[in-house]
Amino acid sequence: MDGTFIFTPEERECVRGELVAAAEVDPRIIAAAHLGSAAVGRLDRWSDIDIALCLSSEADFNQVLADWTNRLYCEHAAVTNYDIRRGNILYRVFLLENTLQIDVSFWRPDEFRAIGDKFSLIFGVARESLPAPLSDSSELIGMAWLYGLHVRSCIERRRFLQAEYMLSGMRDNALALACKRHGVAAVQGRGFDDLPEEIRNSAAACLPCSIEPAELIRAFRVTMAFLLNEIRFADADLGHRLAGVLEKIVGSAADADSRLHL
């Protein structure tokens, strides 16, 4: 096979049709649904396949899993797979030879339902839908200032790659707060590009151009200002209480940079 060969949308939809047809004739599968972009009519050139299968209460879960895994390898040229668990739900993620990602999730009957809006029933019956869980602002804020403390200590310790890692976590949590404020998805950065232009520009300014101490300090200062702004929107009182100490953290990191050049 040509090393440059990748899937086309037409090939992807052909595979999707074959998987749905296989689910419909498998007596152990009592319901199925499209998840992700296909469920809300937002497929594009790079969309993957995300299909949920509901097993009957009598089905042997491990056998169904093994049979469907074998199907993906033997019939659709899977080269590897990776499992993600969410409670009792198992998401088996396959990578095909043509670079297509296929997520097949296996559900128990008492849990098969929409969680959020990206769920479109193909056949069978689903339980009453639940809203998508929202990120807790206090957790996002707490992790963000904790990341900030580590940015400072990493710079002081001359561990600049780790400092950038912590800075990225701090920025991502600030962006998640902005997503929560504007009602878009924060998980895996899915809503970041849907935020208002002003916020996207502020977030872009937080990106360091290098791991030189001075550039990390600049990015740290901008990121802290961005974070404080989002904290004030989420919890004005907390923002007022945190402002002084967070500014001290950035200031002490700048002092560390000065000492590095002595």
Secondary structure, DSSP 8 states (H G I E B T S, - for coil): --TT----HHHHHHHHHHHHHHHHH-TTEEEEEEEGGGGGT---TT--EEEEEEE-TTS-HHHHHHHHHHHHHHHH-EEEEEEEEETTEEEEEEEETTS-EEEEEEE-GGG-EEESS-EEEEES--EEEE------HHHHHHHHHHHHHHHHHHHHTT-HHHHHHHHHHHHHHHHHHHHHHHT---GGGTTGGGS-HHHHHHHHHTS-SSS-HHHHHHHHHHHHHHHHHHHHHH-HHHHHHHHHHHHHHHHHHHHHHHHHT-
